[in-house]
Amino acid sequence: MHHKRAKSSRSASSIVAFVFCLFVICRIVAPVKAGVPKEEQLVAFYQATAQKSLFQRDRWIVEAREQTTIEYHGSKKAASRYVYKYSAYRDRDRLDSRMERTTFLSEENDRVKKRYQYLILGERLYSYIKMLREGEQADVVIASNDLSLRVLNSAGSGAKALAGYILGDAKPLAKILTEESSVLHTRPSMQMVNGFSTYVLEATTPYGHYTVWMDPNCGYSPRRVIVERGPKDLYGGKPVSTPPRPPIPGVRYVNPLGHRPTRVRARFVLDILKIKEIGGDFFATEGTATTIHVYDDGSIEEFHSVCERILVDLDPDFNDIPDAFVLDVPDGTRVFDVDFPAGRFKWQNGKMVSLIIEPISLLGKPLPELKDSKIDLLSADANDKMMLVCFWDMEQRPSRNCIRELAKRAGELKEKGVTVVAIQASKVDGNKLDEWIKKNNIPFPAGAITADIEKTRFAWGIRSLPWLILTDRQHAVTAEGFTPAELDKKLSNNPEQ
């Protein structure tokens, strides 16, 4: 009897021990699955790191180099190779981005070099392209839209990807995951990528299907990104299957174009090999990128890039770099202003100057738009009234006398149905201008050109200051460039007077 009780007790102890071991094993194994963060958590972790990335900061210097080879399968195009050297400086609203690209055209190492500089000062982008072949011309292009994106593009696809921008995407990867994903999914267990343990996130977006391997030991930064794009997925702002543009007449292409097939699929693979911690934040410093384009005729393009950031400085002293934020453009270089394509300009003494000495006359034309003058011409009590616009310079005595003369006649001109507006057309201290207007009791609206003064003066046909412009009641110009003494004659010649 005693023996049976002992045996029963041992059996019960064995069961308890087995259950306890099973409980321990479950506690050990379960966290592997339960410990994988939710989709929203992974995205939030990565977004927090991305908000501290290089392009989100106000001051930095970065230098990078990249080598890209292009291979063609199923077509007669010759393989090509590119080598990039890239450097950029940022100091708040100033950004100076420079790139030198060497194109190797053949196995004999025939090469073409191009040098690019993108300089942002305020709200203007100056982009300089120089062909490093004797006899080639350099151009300067002035633009005012998509400034940061154009500068990012100057880094090449590999350096851009290290900064969190996938080739063909207008937004950084973090924003696409947080703002554009219709479906998010995490794989149930961690995976090894390039020797690192990562969580794997998949996302369906308008730009394609993204698979991102995130390293929890580096702020959940990506260790690998694969993007699969189908015909309808967006690529560079357009569907992948958008037909190619026709060749531009007069442009010499590295490869003969002939028939240009339509792309039907695209694949991008980014592997981040090195991530460096700087000041407690994480920055990708070395990686490889592969882009594959598949076309409707069965041909394939493969782009293979190796990129390395050789310098990341988050606390630079720009006093040690005297040529930073200075456009390296020789005098006489042709300038094309995309915001004012009708103008002709050249670069002289560190700025763009007009090649057209005599501005175009406005006679018979409607008044141009006057932006950033702190005054709306069409709402300045000018509805169905003639307008007299005086461009002047407070620092010049003839201009001040002109404004005083018009102020004396303001009541008389108002009775004749003439609305007077004064526009300061040279750079001046705004407080001093307001003080002078108030002190001299100027009764009509007064504003100042605050944006591109030279371009505004050119668009308005201003040859000297002061400059008077008179319109009819529909605000078409009837007289320009006259003196206050000639005003009565110009009014009498106005058919609506």
Secondary structure, DSSP 8 states (H G I E B T S, - for coil): -HHHHHHHHHHHHHHHHHHHHHHHHHHHHHHHHHTS--HHHHHHHHHHHHTTSGGGSSEEEEEEEEEEEEEEESS----EEEEEEEEEEEETTEEEEEEEEEEE-STT--EEEEEEEEEEETTEEEEEEEE-STT---EEEEE-SSHHHHHHHTTHHHHHHHTT--TT-SS-HHHIIIII-SEEEE-SS-EEETTEEEEEEEEEETTEEEEEEEEGGGTTEEEEEEEEE-TTSEETTEETT-------TT---SS--SS---EEEEEEEEEEEEEEEETTEEEEEEEEEEEEEEETTS-EEEEEEEEEEEEEESS--GGG-TTTT-----TT-EEEETTSTT--EEEETTEEEES-SS----TTSB-----SSS--GGGSS-TTSEEEEEEE-TTSHHHHHHHHHHHHTHHHHHHTTEEEEEEE-S---HHHHHHHHHHTT--S-EEE--S-HHHHHHHTT--SSSEEEEE-TT-BEEEEEE-GGGHHHHHHHSTT-
